[in-house]
Amino acid sequence: MFYVGEANDVGMVRRPDVDWSPFRKKFNLRIRHAVGLTQDPPPMCEDPSSSYMPVDGVARLVHGDLSTMIIGGLGSLFLQMLHPYAMAGVAQHSRYQNDALGRLLQTANFIGHTTYGSTTRAHLDIERVLAVHEAVRGVADDGVAYYANDPHLLAWVHACEASMFLAAYQRYGRVRLSASEANDYVGEMAQLARDLGGEDPPTTVAQLWRQINSFRPELRLSADGREARSFVAEGFVQGWSQTRAHRFAVRSSYGILPDWAREQLGVTVSPLVSRALVTPATHALCAVVRRFVPPTERVHVAR
């Protein structure tokens, strides 16, 4: 995930030329390590015939911006917390509070392999995730059994991720996406949902939000959800600057959530504070992150 580094003259998604002075390299590593990216990204598949996702697709652009992926990732976590069965699986089968950055690295690797990797590499990761999920079964707080590989729950998790990654990029991304490109992103992500076994994956933004809204009767903030909300909101990073950056990212992620989701989560967003402080500060923070961790650039392939 987050392919940065030297310029690539043959790839379909290129990184800009970067002056890798010791100072900039140091801060690149500090920023990446602060969000759990302690490993170098795997090689990027640049062959259109073997790449899992389109090499000139919108997903490679959206997922290549670390700053907006942090905000979108937080938004996705908060939204996922509202499904009591998805949250029960996390609470009962995960030690996320003991190794939060390790969990982030696993997620980053999965997104990286499925976004920039070959079809073979992506399917290996998908099979591994499904195998792990096979054991994630249990009973939620209302006595209802859950199963992580349930196509319905998989559809919810996918919808949360796709909607929040896209929403964060649309608000804070470096490149403005057209309505057609936003639909293309959802369509590209639909393949991943299908291969994971998700139910009826959407292929347009309108379909995506119809699917999310169809889940609303099932959503509530359970005790497990409240605990996870507090853990993520209060932060699991260390250091003065990292803690304050995390708080801005959390506030920014609240801003991309639907109003009804914020209400169920019990979080508030002041429009005045958001316009006057949070939004401009987040734009500035994103610019700083991009300065040291340059995003990928979309390159169109002649057809």
C-alpha positions in Angstrom: 0.0 0.0 0.0 1.1 3.6 -0.7 3.7 3.1 -3.4 6.2 6.0 -3.1 9.9 6.4 -3.9 11.8 6.9 -7.1 10.1 7.9 -10.3 9.0 5.0 -12.4 9.4 5.5 -16.2 7.6 2.4 -17.3 4.8 2.0 -14.8 1.2 3.0 -15.4 1.0 4.7 -12.0 4.0 6.8 -11.5 5.6 8.4 -8.6 6.9 12.0 -9.0 10.6 12.7 -8.9 11.6 13.1 -5.3 14.7 14.6 -3.7 15.5 11.8 -1.2 17.7 13.8 1.0 18.5 12.3 4.4 16.0 14.8 6.0 13.2 13.9 3.7 13.9 10.2 3.9 13.9 10.3 7.7 10.4 12.0 7.7 9.1 9.7 5.1 9.9 6.7 7.3 8.6 8.4 10.5 5.3 9.2 8.9 4.9 5.7 7.4 5.9 4.0 10.7 3.5 6.2 12.7 0.6 4.6 10.8 2.0 1.0 10.9 3.7 0.9 7.5 7.0 -0.6 8.7 7.6 -2.6 5.6 8.5 -1.6 2.0 5.7 -2.0 -0.4 5.9 -5.1 -2.7 6.7 -4.7 -6.3 4.0 -3.0 -8.4 2.5 -5.1 -11.2 2.7 -2.9 -14.3 1.5 -5.4 -16.9 -2.2 -4.7 -17.8 -2.7 -8.4 -18.7 -1.8 -9.7 -15.3 -2.7 -6.9 -12.9 -5.6 -7.6 -10.6 -7.0 -4.0 -10.9 -6.6 -1.8 -13.9 -3.1 -0.3 -14.1 -4.6 3.0 -15.2 -7.6 2.8 -12.9 -8.9 5.2 -10.3 -8.3 2.8 -7.4 -4.6 3.1 -7.9 -4.9 6.8 -7.7 -7.2 6.9 -4.6 -5.3 4.2 -2.7 -1.9 5.9 -3.4 -2.6 8.9 -1.3 -1.5 8.1 2.2 -3.1 11.2 3.8 -6.6 10.6 2.5 -6.3 6.8 3.1 -5.7 7.5 6.8 -8.8 9.7 7.0 -10.9 7.2 4.9 -9.6 4.3 6.9 -10.7 5.9 10.1 -14.1 6.7 8.6 -14.4 3.1 7.5 -13.6 1.8 11.0 -16.2 4.1 12.6 -18.9 3.1 10.1 -18.1 -0.6 10.5 -18.5 -0.3 14.3 -22.2 0.3 13.8 -22.9 -3.3 12.7 -23.1 -5.3 15.9 -22.3 -8.7 14.2 -19.2 -7.3 12.4 -18.1 -5.7 15.6 -18.7 -8.9 17.7 -16.3 -10.8 15.3 -13.6 -8.1 15.8 -14.1 -8.0 19.6 -14.2 -11.8 20.2 -11.5 -12.8 17.7 -9.1 -9.9 17.5 -6.5 -8.4 19.8 -6.7 -5.1 18.0 -6.1 -3.0 21.2 -2.8 -4.9 21.9 -1.4 -4.5 18.4 -3.3 -1.8 16.6 -0.4 -0.8 14.3 0.1 -4.5 13.4 -3.5 -4.7 12.4 -3.1 -1.6 10.3 -0.1 -3.1 8.5 -2.1 -6.3 7.7 -4.9 -4.2 6.2 -2.4 -2.0 4.3 -0.7 -5.0 2.8 -4.0 -6.5 1.7 -5.1 -3.2 0.1 -1.7 -2.9 -1.5 -1.6 -6.4 -3.0 -5.1 -6.2 -4.3 -4.7 -2.6 -5.7 -1.2 -2.8 -7.2 -0.4 -6.5 -7.3 -0.9 -9.2 -9.9 -4.0 -11.3 -10.1 -2.0 -14.2 -8.7 -0.8 -12.2 -5.7 -4.2 -10.7 -5.0 -5.9 -14.0 -5.1 -3.4 -15.4 -2.6 -4.2 -12.6 -0.2 -7.9 -13.0 -0.7 -7.7 -16.8 0.0 -5.7 -16.1 3.1 -8.3 -13.6 4.4 -11.1 -16.0 3.7 -9.3 -18.8 5.5 -8.7 -16.6 8.6 -12.4 -15.5 8.6 -13.5 -19.1 8.5 -12.8 -19.5 12.2 -14.4 -16.1 13.1 -17.8 -17.3 14.3 -19.7 -16.8 17.5 -22.7 -15.3 19.1 -23.3 -11.5 19.4 -24.7 -9.7 22.4 -28.3 -10.3 21.2 -27.9 -14.0 21.0 -27.7 -14.1 17.2 -24.9 -16.1 15.6 -22.5 -14.4 13.2 -19.9 -15.7 10.7 -17.2 -13.4 9.2 -17.5 -15.0 5.8 -21.3 -14.4 5.6 -21.8 -12.7 2.2 -24.1 -10.1 3.8 -21.5 -9.0 6.4 -18.7 -9.0 3.8 -20.9 -6.7 1.7 -21.2 -4.3 4.7 -17.5 -4.2 5.3 -16.7 -3.7 1.6 -19.3 -0.9 1.4 -17.8 0.9 4.4 -14.3 0.8 3.0 -15.1 1.8 -0.6 -17.4 4.6 0.5 -15.1 6.1 3.0 -11.9 5.8 0.9 -13.7 7.5 -1.9 -15.3 10.2 0.3 -12.0 11.1 1.9 -10.3 11.4 -1.5 -13.1 13.5 -2.9 -12.8 15.9 0.0 -9.1 16.0 0.6 -7.4 14.4 -2.4 -4.9 16.2 -4.6 -6.8 15.5 -7.8 -10.5 16.3 -8.3 -12.4 13.2 -9.4 -15.3 13.5 -11.9 -18.6 11.8 -11.3 -17.6 9.2 -13.9 -14.3 8.6 -12.2 -16.0 8.1 -8.9 -18.3 5.5 -10.5 -15.2 3.9 -12.1 -13.6 3.6 -8.6 -16.7 1.8 -7.2 -16.8 -0.5 -10.2 -13.1 -1.4 -9.9 -13.6 -2.2 -6.2 -16.6 -4.4 -7.0 -14.3 -7.1 -8.4 -12.6 -7.4 -5.0 -16.0 -7.6 -3.2 -17.1 -10.4 -5.6 -13.9 -12.4 -5.1 -14.3 -12.1 -1.3 -17.8 -13.4 -1.6 -19.6 -10.2 -0.9 -23.3 -10.0 -1.6 -24.4 -8.0 -4.6 -21.4 -5.6 -5.0 -22.4 -2.2 -6.2 -20.7 -0.8 -9.4 -21.7 2.9 -9.1 -21.7 5.5 -6.3 -25.5 5.6 -6.2 -25.7 1.8 -5.9 -23.0 1.9 -3.2 -25.0 4.4 -1.0 -28.3 2.5 -1.6 -26.6 -0.6 -0.3 -25.2 1.2 2.8 -28.7 2.7 3.5 -30.2 -0.8 3.2 -28.2 -1.8 6.2 -29.5 0.9 8.5 -32.2 -1.2 10.2 -29.5 -3.6 11.3 -27.2 -0.9 12.7 -26.6 0.1 16.4 -23.7 0.9 18.6 -23.2 -2.2 20.7 -21.0 -2.3 23.9 -18.2 -3.7 21.7 -18.7 -0.8 19.3 -18.5 1.8 22.0 -15.3 0.4 23.3 -13.8 0.3 19.8 -15.0 3.9 19.1 -13.3 5.2 22.2 -10.1 3.3 21.5 -9.8 4.6 17.9 -10.9 8.1 18.7 -8.6 8.6 21.7 -5.7 7.4 19.6 -3.2 4.6 19.8 -0.1 6.5 18.5 2.6 7.9 20.7 4.3 11.3 20.7 3.0 14.9 20.8 2.9 15.6 17.1 1.5 12.1 16.2 -1.3 12.4 18.8 -2.4 15.8 17.5 -2.3 14.7 13.9 -4.3 11.7 14.8 -7.0 13.9 16.5 -7.3 16.0 13.4 -7.6 12.9 11.2 -10.3 11.5 13.5 -12.2 14.8 13.4 -11.8 14.8 9.6 -13.1 11.3 9.4 -16.2 12.3 11.4 -16.8 14.9 8.7 -17.1 12.4 5.9 -19.5 10.1 7.7 -23.3 10.4 7.0 -25.2 12.4 9.6 -27.1 9.4 10.8 -23.9 7.5 11.4 -22.4 10.3 13.5 -25.6 10.4 15.5 -25.5 6.6 16.2 -21.9 6.8 17.1 -22.6 9.7 19.5 -20.0 12.0 17.9 -20.7 15.6 17.0 -19.3 17.9 14.3 -19.7 21.6 14.6 -20.2 23.1 11.1 -18.5 26.3 12.1 -15.5 24.6 13.8 -15.2 22.3 10.8 -15.2 25.1 8.2 -12.9 27.4 10.3 -10.5 24.9 11.8 -10.8 21.2 11.0 -11.1 21.3 7.2 -8.3 23.9 6.5 -6.0 22.2 9.1 -6.6 18.8 7.5 -5.8 20.2 4.0 -2.6 21.5 5.4 -1.8 18.2 7.2 -2.5 16.3 3.9 -0.1 18.7 2.1 2.6 18.0 4.6 2.2 14.3 4.4 2.3 14.4 0.6 5.5 16.5 0.8 7.3 13.6 2.4 5.2 10.7 1.2 4.3 11.6 -2.4 1.1 10.0 -3.8 0.9 8.0 -6.9 0.0 9.7 -10.2 -2.5 8.2 -12.6 -1.3 7.6 -16.1 -3.7 6.7 -18.9 -2.9 3.8 -21.1 -3.5 4.1 -24.8 -6.1 1.6 -26.0 
